[in-house]
């Protein structure tokens, strides 16, 4: 169950957040070769600019992301999702790719839990709620 977290140092319009959620869900499913029913995404935004990224000037907006994923994805899959998401954020939310930072935290499948079950380790083309 991927848990994809976005934090913005600027207030983002609800419409843009909704589009980001849909894009991220679909793009993650496509690139990471998994279903969509178990994808969790959270977005936190702020008009107070309470985020910091060392290479960014104080007056510029920042987007920090942490993607909690199951172990097993290739470096190529991770690089592809990073560029896809960062390009989307730059084009649609107007935060330069230079002002974005994404980390991956990898877990065993059983670290991800739904009410009815925990997930198994990731495998290509899995759909854990429909397997």
N, C-alpha and C positions, 0 to 999 in steps of 0.2 A: 504494500500500500504506500505508494509514494506520497510524501507530504512535502509540498512545494510552497515555500514561504517567500513572500515579497515584502520588502519594507521600502517605502518611499519617503524622502525628506520633504516632499511637497504634497499638497492635497491634490488628489486625482479625481476627475469627474466620475460619477457612478457608471456612466455609459462606457467610458474607457476601461474601467475595472471589469465590467461585465464582458467586454470584448477580450480583454487580457485573459480572463478565466477560461473562456471558450477556446481561444487560440492555444493557450498553454496545455489544457486538457487534451486537445486533439493532436497537437504537435508532440507532446510527450508520449502519447499512445503510439503514434506513428514511428517516431525515432527509437523509442525504447522497446518496441515490439511487445505491447501489452494491451489489455482492455482498458476501458475508461471508468467502469463502475466503482473502482476502488481508489481512484485518484482523489487526493485531498489537497486543496489549495487555500492558502490564506494570504490576505493582502492587508497591510497596515500602511496607512498614509498619514502625513502630518503636515500642518501648515507652519509648524514651529522649527523645521529643519534640525531635528535632534539626532541626526545621523552624521557619522564622520567616516571619510575615506581619505587616507593620508595624501594621496596624489591629487586631490581635488581642491580647488580654491574654495574658501569659506562661503562665497556667495553663490556657488553653483549647486544644482540639485543632484541628489545621489539616489541610487537604487541598490540595495543590498539584498541578496537572495541566498537561501540555503535550501538545497534540495536533498531531502532524506529519501534515499532509494535503497532497494534491495541489492545486495552484492551480486556481481556477475556481469554487469554492463561493461562493454568494451570502452577503451579510451576514445575510440572514434565516435561511438554513440554519445559519450559525454561531451566531446568537443562540438559535435553537431548540435546538440540541444543548447549548449552555451551560446553559440553564434546565432542560432535561430531566435532564442529568447531575447538576447541583447539587441539584435537588430530590430526586433519587434518593439521593444521598449523605446529604443531611440526614435523610430519612425512614428510611433503612435502615442507615446507619452512624453516625448521630447526631452529625454535624458540621454546625453551622449554615452556611447559605449565606453569611453574612457572613464566615465563617472559611475560605472556599474561594477559589481563584484559578486561572483557566484561561487559558493562552496558546495561540495557534495559531502554528505555524511552517509556512509554505507552501513547497512545493517543486515543481519540474517533475516530470512523470511518470517520466522516466528516472532520477531520483534514488532511486527505489524499486526495489529489486532482489530477485528471487527467484533460486533456482539456475537455473531454466530460462529466465528472461527478465527484462528490466526492464519496468516498466509504462509505459503511454502517458499522455498528459495526460488528465485527468478529463473525462468528458462525462456528461450526464444518463442515468441508467439503466445505466451500464456495469457490467460484471462481468469484470474484466480476465483472470481465469484461464479464463473460459469464452467469451471473445470470439473 
